[in-house]
Amino acid sequence: MHISLSSLIKGLEILSFHGDPHVLISGISFDSRKVEPGHLFIAWRGEKRDGKDFAEDAVSRGAVALCVEDENIRFKNVSCFVVKDARRAMAQLACAFYENPAEGLTVVGVTGTNGKTTVSFLIESLLRGRGDHPGLLGTVYYKMGRRLIPAERTTPESLDLQKYFRDMLDQGSQSVVLEASSHALGQGRLDGISFDVAVFTNLSQDHLDYHQNLENYFSAKAILFRDLLSPEGFAVVNHDDPWGARVEALSKARLISYGLSQGAMIQARHLESDMGGSSFEVVFPNGSLSLRLPLIGRFNVYNALAAFAVGWVLGMYPEKIKEGLENFKNVPGRMEFVSLDAPFQVIVDYAHTEEALRNVLETLRPLVKGRLITLFGCGGDRDRSKRPKMGCSAAHFSDFVIITSDNPRSEDPEKIICEIEAGVAEEKIPFEKISDRRTAIDRALDLARRGDVVLVAGKGHEKFQQIGAFQIPFDDVAVVKESVQRVAYSLQE
């Protein structure tokens, strides 16, 4: 595939240009190590490194054009154009290079602090049920047809995103569901996409290390509804979330609300929950039906209502939506019951915010016959203010807490644990601090007795621990299974 540079940059706001505008571009890269002959290399100023420092390497590998933010970058026989924000420019360039593949797809975006992944999986399941062969891009993996790629981040860079869209179209997909992170929205990775449906789940404290405050965090989320949602599209909004009203006010698209309270257009009533799932009545315009969801917790009822609303606005029959939700299996690492030969239950969950952890524990508390033992940590190089809050919530709903390491990154795990401990200590329940996560899981399962539930929270589907600059293989589910075998063996001995 080749396209002239002049066609690629058409409509792009360019500050200056030198070189041949008719040079043919065979590919686009923002990583100089992936540059091949004929490529356009895009360089922007990152948080740690400036892409212009790799321009020479890109040229040596065969780049024939550069998109940069620095007027002083020049290379002989290499076309170069300067833009204000190269990362945002990449979104437009990627759309042009891959011939705007999103225009051939029904695009559903899901944003919010909690629930994005489960809602996305539920919607993907509904769309698959109606024969769409949908794509899925989110925290767990990227799915194009039968191809699955482990996700490096919740929302890919715009260049990868457009390539995935093109792959989906080529493989016969009619739709795609993607998780729209606040980082991706704020950095312009989703620019150029006209969403047919946008879902707002909720908003609570997260990523303040990046956004600084909740208002900035909300503003990033709001981009999906204000700037990217088609006027003919639908805004599906959580009616019960305090931030939902602001989303409703700024969106120019058609609105459909969901929730448990009066006034929601898609509403759940008569909710009952047990360890096997949740039963409730769904009330929607001109009808209602009973539903048995194989997921537990009020928060999963909200997730199901969001998915129901999307199916509704896309024209699916309510009975078909019900069938899809009731036949849904689970999302890896989201309230995942680990299959064990043990007299107690272990649940692995991704909860890594104060609200998410509280939601999970509030759900489990009345359902646990014995003790509720909670093991969790907090990520390093992230919002420190949520650590004692998470500790307080964990201790408030649990009978025993083990504070351990999550993804410490460049921070000292012991210091992170001490900041969590400040919140746990307020509730005056028994707890232990064990920085090694594997040892902590061993200890939690050693403590567990018949009827107890052990919640292993924070990492969910992740298959590694980020310790310093290294990713150490670590899978909570696998480690739990190994630990149960060791505990059972020691008891036999």
C-alpha positions as CSV (number, residue, x, y, z in Angstrom):
1,M,0.0,0.0,0.0
2,H,1.4,3.4,-1.0
3,I,0.0,6.9,-0.7
4,S,1.5,10.2,-1.7
5,L,2.5,12.5,1.2
6,S,0.4,15.3,-0.3
7,S,-2.7,13.1,-0.1
8,L,-1.8,12.0,3.4
9,I,-1.4,15.5,4.8
10,K,-4.4,17.0,3.1
11,G,-6.4,19.0,5.6
12,L,-3.7,18.8,8.3
13,E,-2.7,22.1,9.9
14,I,1.0,22.4,9.0
15,L,3.3,25.1,10.4
16,S,6.0,24.6,7.8
17,F,7.0,22.1,5.1
18,H,10.1,21.3,3.1
19,G,10.9,18.5,0.7
20,D,9.0,16.6,-1.9
21,P,5.2,16.6,-1.2
22,H,4.7,13.8,-3.8
23,V,7.0,11.2,-2.2
24,L,5.2,7.9,-1.8
25,I,4.6,6.7,1.8
26,S,4.4,2.9,2.4
27,G,3.8,3.0,6.1
28,I,3.8,5.1,9.2
29,S,5.8,4.6,12.4
30,F,6.2,6.4,15.7
31,D,8.8,4.0,17.0
32,S,12.1,4.4,15.1
33,R,12.9,0.7,15.6
34,K,9.9,-0.2,13.5
35,V,10.7,2.1,10.6
36,E,11.1,0.5,7.2
37,P,12.1,2.0,3.8
38,G,9.4,4.3,2.6
39,H,7.9,5.1,6.0
40,L,6.8,8.4,7.5
41,F,8.2,8.8,11.0
42,I,6.2,10.8,13.6
43,A,8.0,12.3,16.5
44,W,6.4,14.1,19.5
45,R,7.6,15.2,22.9
46,G,6.7,12.6,25.5
47,E,6.8,12.7,29.2
48,K,10.2,11.1,29.4
49,R,11.8,11.3,25.9
50,D,11.5,13.5,22.9
51,G,10.8,11.7,19.6
52,K,13.0,14.1,17.7
53,D,16.0,12.4,19.3
54,F,15.2,9.3,17.3
55,A,14.7,11.0,13.9
56,E,18.2,10.3,12.7
57,D,17.7,6.6,13.5
58,A,14.4,6.6,11.6
59,V,16.1,8.2,8.6
60,S,19.0,5.7,8.7
61,R,16.4,2.9,8.6
62,G,14.7,4.3,5.5
63,A,12.2,6.9,6.5
64,V,11.4,9.2,3.6
65,A,9.3,11.8,5.5
66,L,9.2,13.2,9.1
67,C,6.3,14.7,11.1
68,V,7.9,16.7,13.9
69,E,7.2,19.6,16.3
70,D,10.7,21.2,15.9
71,E,11.4,23.7,13.1
72,N,15.1,22.9,13.3
73,I,15.0,19.3,12.2
74,R,16.2,18.9,8.6
75,F,17.6,15.9,6.7
76,K,18.9,15.8,3.1
77,N,16.4,14.2,0.7
78,V,13.9,13.6,3.4
79,S,10.6,15.5,3.4
80,C,9.7,17.1,6.7
81,F,6.7,19.0,8.0
82,V,6.1,20.7,11.3
83,V,2.9,20.5,13.3
84,K,1.9,21.9,16.7
85,D,1.0,18.4,18.2
86,A,2.5,15.5,16.4
87,R,0.6,12.9,18.5
88,R,-2.8,14.4,17.5
89,A,-1.6,14.8,13.9
90,M,-0.9,11.1,13.9
91,A,-4.6,10.3,14.4
92,Q,-5.5,12.2,11.3
93,L,-2.6,10.7,9.3
94,A,-3.5,7.2,10.4
95,C,-7.2,7.7,9.3
96,A,-6.0,8.9,5.9
97,F,-3.4,6.1,5.5
98,Y,-5.9,3.3,6.3
99,E,-8.7,5.0,4.4
100,N,-11.0,5.8,7.4
101,P,-12.0,2.2,8.2
102,A,-14.2,3.2,11.1
103,E,-16.7,4.6,8.7
104,G,-17.5,1.0,7.7
105,L,-18.1,-0.1,11.2
106,T,-20.7,0.5,13.9
107,V,-18.4,2.0,16.6
108,V,-19.4,1.7,20.3
109,G,-17.2,3.5,22.8
110,V,-17.3,2.8,26.6
111,T,-15.8,5.2,29.1
112,G,-15.9,5.7,32.9
113,T,-13.8,4.8,35.9
114,N,-15.2,1.4,36.6
115,G,-17.1,-1.2,34.6
116,K,-15.6,-0.4,31.1
117,T,-14.2,-3.8,30.5
118,T,-17.3,-5.8,31.7
119,V,-19.7,-3.5,29.8
120,S,-17.5,-3.9,26.6
121,F,-17.5,-7.7,26.9
122,L,-21.3,-7.7,27.4
123,I,-21.9,-5.5,24.4
124,E,-19.5,-7.6,22.3
125,S,-21.4,-10.7,23.3
126,L,-24.7,-9.1,22.3
127,L,-23.3,-8.0,18.9
128,R,-21.8,-11.4,18.3
129,G,-25.3,-12.9,19.0
130,R,-26.8,-10.9,16.2
131,G,-24.1,-12.0,13.8
132,D,-21.9,-9.0,13.6
133,H,-18.5,-10.7,14.1
134,P,-17.5,-7.7,16.3
135,G,-14.1,-6.5,17.1
136,L,-13.1,-5.7,20.7
137,L,-10.4,-3.3,21.9
138,G,-9.8,-2.9,25.7
139,T,-7.9,-3.6,28.8
140,V,-7.8,-7.5,28.5
141,Y,-7.0,-7.9,24.8
142,Y,-7.6,-6.7,21.3
143,K,-9.8,-9.0,19.2
144,M,-10.0,-8.9,15.4
145,G,-11.9,-11.9,14.1
146,R,-10.3,-15.0,15.6
147,R,-7.1,-13.1,16.3
148,L,-6.4,-12.1,19.9
149,I,-3.6,-9.8,21.0
150,P,-2.8,-9.2,24.7
151,A,-3.5,-5.5,25.4
152,E,-0.5,-3.3,26.1
153,R,-2.8,-0.5,27.2
154,T,-6.6,0.0,27.5
155,T,-6.8,2.1,24.3
156,P,-4.2,1.7,21.5
157,E,-2.3,4.5,19.9
158,S,-4.2,6.0,17.0
159,L,-2.0,4.4,14.4
160,D,-2.5,0.9,15.8
161,L,-6.2,1.7,16.3
162,Q,-6.8,2.5,12.7
163,K,-4.8,-0.6,11.6
164,Y,-7.0,-2.8,13.8
165,F,-10.1,-1.2,12.4
166,R,-8.8,-2.0,8.9
167,D,-8.1,-5.6,9.9
168,M,-11.6,-6.0,11.3
169,L,-13.2,-4.8,8.1
170,D,-11.0,-7.1,6.0
171,Q,-12.1,-10.0,8.2
172,G,-15.8,-9.2,7.8
173,S,-16.6,-7.4,11.1
174,Q,-19.6,-5.0,11.0
175,S,-19.0,-3.5,14.4
176,V,-16.4,-2.8,17.1
177,V,-16.5,-2.1,20.9
178,L,-13.7,-0.2,22.4
179,E,-12.8,1.0,25.9
180,A,-12.0,4.7,25.7
181,S,-9.6,5.6,28.4
182,S,-9.2,9.2,29.7
183,H,-5.5,9.2,28.6
184,A,-6.5,8.2,25.1
185,L,-9.2,10.8,24.9
186,G,-7.0,13.6,26.3
187,Q,-4.1,12.7,24.0
188,G,-6.2,12.6,20.8
189,R,-5.8,8.9,20.1
190,L,-9.5,8.7,19.2
191,D,-9.6,11.8,17.0
192,G,-11.1,11.2,13.6
193,I,-13.5,8.5,14.8
194,S,-17.2,9.2,14.7
195,F,-18.8,7.0,17.4
196,D,-22.3,5.6,16.8
197,V,-22.8,4.9,20.5
198,A,-21.0,6.2,23.6
199,V,-21.5,4.7,27.0
200,F,-20.7,6.5,30.3
201,T,-20.5,4.1,33.3
202,N,-19.5,6.3,36.2
203,L,-16.7,8.6,37.5
204,S,-14.7,8.3,40.7
205,Q,-11.1,9.0,41.8
206,D,-8.5,7.5,39.6
207,H,-5.5,8.6,37.5
208,L,-5.1,11.8,39.4
209,D,-1.4,11.4,39.1
210,Y,-1.9,12.2,35.4
211,H,-5.0,14.5,35.4
212,Q,-4.3,16.3,38.7
213,N,-7.9,16.7,39.7
214,L,-11.4,15.2,39.1
215,E,-12.5,18.1,36.9
216,N,-9.7,17.5,34.5
217,Y,-10.4,13.8,34.6
218,F,-14.0,14.4,33.8
219,S,-13.1,16.8,31.0
220,A,-11.1,14.1,29.3
221,K,-13.9,11.6,29.5
222,A,-16.4,14.2,28.2
223,I,-14.5,14.5,24.9
224,L,-16.1,11.3,23.8
225,F,-19.6,12.8,24.2
226,R,-18.9,16.4,23.2
227,D,-16.6,16.0,20.2
228,L,-16.5,12.4,19.0
229,L,-20.1,11.1,19.2
230,S,-22.1,11.5,16.0
231,P,-25.1,13.8,16.3
232,E,-27.1,10.9,14.9
233,G,-25.6,8.6,17.5
234,F,-26.7,7.7,21.0
235,A,-25.3,8.7,24.4
236,V,-25.9,5.9,26.9
237,V,-25.5,7.4,30.4
238,N,-25.7,6.1,33.9
239,H,-28.6,8.1,35.3
240,D,-27.6,7.3,39.0
241,D,-24.0,8.6,38.8
242,P,-23.6,12.2,40.0
243,W,-21.5,13.0,36.9
244,G,-24.1,11.5,34.5
245,A,-26.2,14.7,34.4
246,R,-23.2,16.7,33.1
247,V,-22.6,14.1,30.4
248,E,-26.2,14.4,29.4
249,A,-26.0,18.2,29.2
250,L,-23.0,18.4,27.0
251,S,-23.9,15.7,24.5
252,K,-25.7,16.7,21.3
253,A,-26.6,13.1,20.4
254,R,-29.7,11.2,21.3
255,L,-29.8,10.3,25.0
256,I,-30.8,7.0,26.7
257,S,-30.3,6.7,30.4
258,Y,-30.0,3.6,32.6
259,G,-30.0,3.0,36.3
260,L,-31.8,1.6,39.3
261,S,-33.6,4.8,40.3
262,Q,-36.8,6.4,39.0
263,G,-36.4,8.4,35.8
264,A,-33.9,6.1,34.0
265,M,-35.2,5.0,30.6
266,I,-33.7,1.5,31.1
267,Q,-34.3,0.5,34.7
268,A,-33.7,-2.5,37.0
269,R,-36.2,-3.4,39.7
270,H,-36.7,-6.1,42.3
271,L,-33.0,-6.9,42.5
272,E,-31.9,-10.1,44.2
273,S,-28.4,-11.5,44.4
274,D,-26.6,-14.7,45.5
275,M,-23.3,-16.3,44.8
276,G,-24.7,-17.7,41.5
277,G,-25.7,-14.4,40.0
278,S,-28.3,-11.6,40.0
279,S,-32.0,-11.6,39.3
280,F,-34.0,-8.5,38.4
281,E,-36.7,-7.0,36.2
282,V,-35.6,-4.8,33.3
283,V,-38.1,-2.0,32.5
284,F,-37.6,-0.3,29.1
285,P,-39.8,1.8,26.9
286,N,-43.0,-0.1,26.0
287,G,-42.1,-3.2,28.0
288,S,-40.3,-5.2,30.7
289,L,-38.8,-8.6,31.2
290,S,-37.2,-10.7,34.0
291,L,-33.5,-11.5,33.7
292,R,-31.1,-13.8,35.5
293,L,-27.5,-12.4,35.1
294,P,-24.7,-14.9,35.8
295,L,-22.7,-12.1,37.5
296,I,-23.1,-10.9,41.1
297,G,-23.3,-7.4,42.5
298,R,-25.3,-4.2,42.0
299,F,-22.3,-2.8,39.9
300,N,-22.7,-5.7,37.5
301,V,-26.5,-5.0,37.2
302,Y,-25.5,-1.5,36.1
303,N,-23.0,-3.0,33.7
304,A,-25.8,-5.2,32.3
305,L,-28.2,-2.3,32.0
306,A,-25.6,-0.3,30.0
307,A,-25.2,-3.3,27.6
308,F,-29.0,-3.7,27.4
309,A,-29.3,0.0,26.5
310,V,-26.8,-0.4,23.7
311,G,-28.5,-3.4,22.3
312,W,-31.8,-1.5,22.5
313,V,-30.6,1.6,20.6
314,L,-29.0,-0.7,17.9
315,G,-32.4,-2.2,17.2
316,M,-32.0,-5.6,18.9
317,Y,-35.2,-7.4,20.2
318,P,-35.4,-7.3,24.0
319,E,-35.7,-11.1,24.2
320,K,-32.5,-11.4,22.1
321,I,-30.7,-9.0,24.4
322,K,-32.0,-11.0,27.4
323,E,-30.7,-14.2,25.9
324,G,-27.3,-12.7,25.3
325,L,-26.9,-11.4,28.8
326,E,-28.1,-14.6,30.4
327,N,-25.8,-16.8,28.3
328,F,-22.8,-14.5,29.1
329,K,-19.9,-16.4,30.8
330,N,-17.4,-14.0,32.5
331,V,-14.7,-11.5,32.0
332,P,-11.1,-12.7,32.9
333,G,-10.1,-11.2,36.2
334,R,-13.5,-9.6,37.0
335,M,-15.2,-11.2,40.0
336,E,-13.6,-14.4,38.7
337,F,-14.3,-17.4,40.9
338,V,-11.2,-19.6,40.8
339,S,-12.1,-23.3,40.4
340,L,-10.6,-25.1,43.4
341,D,-10.9,-28.3,45.3
342,A,-11.1,-26.5,48.6
343,P,-13.7,-25.8,51.3
344,F,-13.5,-22.1,50.8
345,Q,-13.9,-19.8,47.7
346,V,-11.3,-17.6,46.1
347,I,-12.3,-14.6,43.9
348,V,-9.8,-12.7,41.7
349,D,-10.8,-9.2,40.8
350,Y,-9.2,-6.2,39.0
351,A,-10.5,-3.7,41.6
352,H,-7.8,-1.1,41.9
353,T,-9.7,2.0,42.8
354,E,-11.4,2.7,46.1
355,E,-14.9,2.6,44.6
356,A,-14.3,-0.6,42.7
357,L,-12.9,-2.3,45.8
358,R,-15.7,-1.1,47.9
359,N,-18.3,-2.3,45.4
360,V,-16.8,-5.8,45.3
361,L,-16.6,-6.0,49.1
362,E,-20.1,-4.6,49.6
363,T,-21.4,-7.3,47.2
364,L,-19.6,-10.2,48.9
365,R,-20.1,-9.2,52.5
366,P,-23.8,-10.3,52.9
367,L,-23.1,-13.5,50.8
368,V,-20.2,-14.8,52.8
369,K,-21.1,-17.5,55.3
370,G,-17.7,-17.5,57.1
371,R,-15.0,-14.8,57.0
372,L,-14.1,-12.4,54.2
373,I,-10.3,-12.3,53.8
374,T,-9.1,-9.5,51.5
375,L,-5.6,-9.3,49.9
376,F,-4.7,-6.3,47.8
377,G,-2.1,-3.6,47.2
378,C,-1.7,-0.4,45.2
379,G,0.3,0.4,42.1
380,G,3.4,2.4,42.3
381,D,3.9,5.7,40.4
382,R,0.2,6.3,40.6
383,D,-2.2,8.4,42.6
384,R,-1.0,8.1,46.2
385,S,-4.0,9.7,47.8
386,K,-6.3,6.7,47.1
387,R,-4.0,4.3,49.1
388,P,-5.3,4.9,52.6
389,K,-8.9,5.2,51.2
390,M,-8.6,1.7,49.7
391,G,-7.2,0.5,53.0
392,C,-10.1,1.9,54.9
393,S,-12.7,0.3,52.6
394,A,-10.9,-3.0,52.6
395,A,-10.8,-3.1,56.4
396,H,-14.4,-1.8,56.9
397,F,-15.9,-4.8,55.0
398,S,-13.4,-7.5,55.7
399,D,-12.7,-9.8,58.7
400,F,-9.0,-10.0,57.8
401,V,-6.8,-7.9,55.5
402,I,-3.4,-8.7,54.0
403,I,-1.7,-5.7,52.4
404,T,0.8,-6.7,49.7
405,S,2.5,-5.5,46.6
406,D,0.7,-4.8,43.4
407,N,2.8,-3.3,40.5
408,P,5.3,-1.2,42.5
409,R,7.0,0.1,39.4
410,S,9.8,2.4,40.6
411,E,8.5,2.9,44.1
412,D,9.5,0.9,47.2
413,P,6.8,-1.6,47.9
414,E,7.2,-1.2,51.7
415,K,6.4,2.5,51.5
416,I,3.3,1.9,49.4
417,I,2.2,-0.7,52.0
418,C,2.7,1.7,54.8
419,E,0.5,4.3,53.1
420,I,-2.2,1.7,52.7
421,E,-1.8,0.6,56.3
422,A,-2.8,4.1,57.5
423,G,-6.3,3.5,56.2
424,V,-6.5,-0.2,57.4
425,A,-5.5,0.7,60.9
426,E,-8.4,3.1,61.3
427,E,-10.9,0.1,61.4
428,K,-9.0,-1.8,64.0
429,I,-9.3,-5.3,62.5
430,P,-6.6,-7.9,62.2
431,F,-4.3,-7.4,59.3
432,E,-0.8,-8.4,58.1
433,K,1.7,-6.8,55.7
434,I,3.5,-9.1,53.3
435,S,5.3,-7.4,50.5
436,D,5.9,-10.5,48.4
437,R,2.6,-11.2,46.6
438,R,3.1,-14.9,46.2
439,T,3.9,-15.3,49.9
440,A,0.9,-13.1,50.7
441,I,-1.4,-15.4,48.7
442,D,0.0,-18.5,50.4
443,R,-0.8,-16.8,53.8
444,A,-4.3,-15.9,52.8
445,L,-5.1,-19.4,51.7
446,D,-3.5,-20.9,54.8
447,L,-5.8,-18.7,56.9
448,A,-8.9,-19.7,55.0
449,R,-11.4,-22.2,56.5
450,R,-14.6,-23.8,55.5
451,G,-17.2,-21.2,54.4
452,D,-14.6,-18.4,54.0
453,V,-14.1,-16.2,50.9
454,V,-10.7,-14.9,49.9
455,L,-10.7,-11.9,47.6
456,V,-7.4,-11.4,45.7
457,A,-7.8,-7.9,44.3
458,G,-5.9,-5.4,42.2
459,K,-4.4,-7.2,39.2
460,G,-7.2,-9.4,37.8
461,H,-6.4,-10.5,34.3
462,E,-2.8,-9.2,34.3
463,K,-0.1,-11.8,33.8
464,F,2.8,-9.9,35.2
465,Q,4.1,-7.7,38.0
466,Q,5.8,-4.5,37.1
467,I,8.8,-4.3,39.5
468,G,11.2,-1.5,38.6
469,A,11.9,-1.7,34.9
470,F,11.1,-5.4,34.7
471,Q,7.9,-7.3,34.0
472,I,7.9,-10.4,36.2
473,P,5.5,-13.2,35.1
474,F,2.7,-13.3,37.7
475,D,-0.9,-14.5,37.2
476,D,-3.1,-14.3,40.3
477,V,-5.4,-17.1,39.2
478,A,-2.5,-19.5,38.5
479,V,-0.7,-18.6,41.7
480,V,-3.9,-19.2,43.7
481,K,-4.2,-22.7,42.2
482,E,-0.6,-23.5,42.9
483,S,-0.9,-22.2,46.4
484,V,-4.0,-24.3,47.1
485,Q,-2.1,-27.4,46.0
486,R,0.8,-26.6,48.4
487,V,-1.6,-25.8,51.3
488,A,-3.5,-29.1,50.7
489,Y,-0.3,-31.0,50.5
490,S,1.1,-29.5,53.8
491,L,-2.2,-30.3,55.5
492,Q,-2.0,-33.9,54.3
493,E,1.6,-34.2,55.7
